[in-house]
């Protein structure tokens, strides 16, 4: 099984998005979002190559996986053979292409 690392950006975005769901839709929806994130991470950990390649940036291949039931995708990359770095979470309505290279360190 692959090791999962979460970037500082991923952690910040997860807190912000979860907080936003809690404020707008209530705690149950926020908890459902967190559950779906965990399901997505489990899938990514087990089958990273099944996720679509989003872009290549500075020699790194970034992939994405859509979070079930929510308009959000997880963006990640492989580091070595068995480490997956969760880089970012973006809502589908955002200008992802415009932000991606600036957000990823």
C-alpha positions in Angstrom: 0.0 0.0 0.0 1.2 3.5 -0.8 2.0 6.1 1.9 -0.1 9.2 1.8 1.3 12.7 2.6 -0.9 15.8 2.8 0.6 19.1 1.7 0.1 22.2 3.8 -2.1 23.6 1.0 -4.3 20.4 0.9 -4.8 20.6 4.7 -5.7 24.3 4.6 -8.1 23.8 1.7 -9.7 20.8 3.4 -10.4 22.9 6.5 -11.7 25.8 4.5 -14.0 23.7 2.3 -15.3 21.7 5.2 -16.0 24.8 7.2 -17.8 26.3 4.3 -20.1 23.3 4.0 -20.8 23.4 7.7 -21.7 27.1 7.6 -23.8 26.9 4.4 -25.4 23.4 4.6 -24.9 22.1 8.2 -22.8 19.7 10.1 -24.2 16.5 8.4 -23.2 17.7 4.9 -19.7 18.7 6.2 -19.3 15.3 7.8 -20.5 13.6 4.5 -17.9 15.7 2.7 -15.1 14.5 5.0 -16.3 10.9 4.6 -16.2 11.3 0.8 -12.7 12.8 1.0 -11.5 9.7 3.0 -13.1 7.4 0.5 -11.3 9.2 -2.3 -8.0 9.1 -0.5 -8.4 5.3 0.1 -9.1 4.8 -3.7 -6.1 7.0 -4.6 -3.9 5.1 -2.2 -4.9 1.8 -3.7 -5.0 2.7 -7.4 -3.3 6.0 -8.2 -2.7 5.1 -11.9 -6.5 4.8 -12.3 -6.8 8.5 -11.8 -6.6 10.9 -14.8 -3.4 12.8 -15.4 -4.3 16.5 -15.1 -1.0 18.1 -16.1 2.8 17.8 -16.0 4.5 20.6 -14.2 8.3 20.9 -13.6 8.8 17.3 -14.5 6.1 16.1 -12.1 3.0 14.3 -13.2 -0.2 15.5 -11.4 -3.3 13.5 -11.3 -6.8 14.2 -10.1 -9.8 12.3 -8.7 -13.3 13.7 -8.3 -14.8 13.5 -4.8 -18.1 11.5 -4.9 -21.2 13.7 -4.5 -19.3 17.0 -4.3 -18.0 19.4 -7.0 -14.4 19.0 -5.7 -11.4 17.1 -7.0 -8.3 15.9 -5.2 -5.0 16.7 -7.0 -2.0 14.6 -6.2 1.4 13.3 -7.5 3.6 10.3 -6.9 6.9 10.9 -5.1 9.1 7.9 -5.7 7.4 4.5 -6.1 5.2 4.3 -3.0 4.5 7.8 -1.7 1.5 9.8 -2.8 1.5 13.6 -2.1 -2.0 15.1 -1.9 -1.3 18.6 -3.2 -4.6 20.4 -3.4 -8.4 20.4 -3.4 -10.2 22.5 -6.0 -13.9 23.2 -6.5 -14.9 22.5 -10.1 -16.3 26.1 -10.5 -12.8 27.6 -9.8 -10.3 28.6 -12.5 -8.1 25.5 -11.7 -5.8 25.9 -14.6 -5.1 29.5 -13.7 -4.3 28.8 -10.1 -2.7 25.3 -10.2 0.9 26.3 -11.1 0.9 29.2 -8.7 -0.5 27.1 -5.8 1.8 24.1 -6.2 5.3 24.7 -4.8 
